[in-house]
Amino acid sequence: MSELVYLNGKFIKREDARISPDDRGFIFADGVYEVIKYYKGNSFCFEEHLTRLKRSLLEININYSSLDSFKPVFLELLVRNNLNHSDAGIYLQITRGVNKRIHHFPMAIEPTVYVFTFELPSDIEKLERGIKVITREDIRWLRCDIKSVSLLPNTMLYNRAFESGAGECILIRNRKVTEATHSSVLGVKNGVVTTHPLNNLVLPGITRKIVLEICEKNDIPFEERPLEEKELFDLDELFIAGTGSEITPVTQVNQSLIGNGNPGKITRLIQKKFFEMIN
């Protein structure tokens, strides 16, 4: 059976999906997106993802008023693609739409809406054993709080990690840790969890938010401040958090082990509480 996608109000076969070469998402990367995880057919933090999407649309002045209609669309796609009993992801992208190539925002054009599903199982080995990461200069633009489809810097930096056998790339701006290419970064020192505060330099991560809620409920002290690059190598524990990453321990940065080279007890506790929420 052919995979179905959702494009501009219609469920169609993926191979039949067509988007104009004049779409501003193609020409300018003029659009935003979200990825929502479904565990056995149940969405995780659906409303939080929708709220973030609304904010991204507002920040780039795309007017799309039908966001609340997506829940049944997502469920139907999962069912029709036989993913409603699996761990799966929903990718939703909204671009400004089709117009002749002009730099200013054209008026009165219809946004292009594209949704597809994909398998998104937990990576048990990485969750259990942890991963190695590398560090690189954060070369992205200054509005990382917008979940833009313009991900060329992220993919360039992640590819450096991939080529070196690492599982992620942690980004450094002005000698301070911002985040990773597609996940939030959280360090632990002397029992305190630290992560970059929300501003224009980082995405307001949904899983990051959940982690801080877990910390608050379990009396784990935390602070929102930028980690200095040199602090990375003196941490007791380090982990990344994201929709796909979930809570993944980091055991090595570049050539340096974190702590004793094994996932730490606070990371394990946060992992445990995170999956309790899901289950």
C-alpha angles and dihedrals in degrees: 000000000000119000114253126220132183117239125173096333100322136098107224140158113276091237089056095052113115129183123185117253084228092063108124089225088065097040101038107009081245099167148070136231147192135206116208123188123221119200109205091333096316120112120231117220093345095163092048091054091047091050091051091048091052089052093049091050091049093049092056095037099245110151110212116152103176101077093118090064094065101085095075089042091055093046093049092050091051092050095045091048092047093243099115092100095043137071102267143164131229116210115199121183127181120186129182091255141236122332141131112282108277127143099226120074110269118226129236100014124136118247118240112238121196128175130177137167131225139174112269111178122174113262097235095185093054092043091052103037102026129225142262117241136190129215127231138167113278102245097172127116124271098258100069089143088077113080093226125178086228097102103147095119090047093051092046091052095043089050089058088056092046092050091051094049094252127136099223144001119235113212125226124198120180089347092304129110112245107171139292130275094273107359143053120257122225126180131196124211125167090348095307121119113217130190137161115277119247112268139119092297097065139041114249092245117211093210089046088057091050091050092054090048089052090050091051094048093047099044093249108150116232139176134197108223135116115272112229112240091242090053090064091073094050098050122122091214138004132189142167126225131202146124092274098026093048102182106336119176118227113215101172136032114196102314097336126095118227110233108320093340094262132099109275130237096252091050089050092050092050090047090052094049092045093056091043087060090052095046 
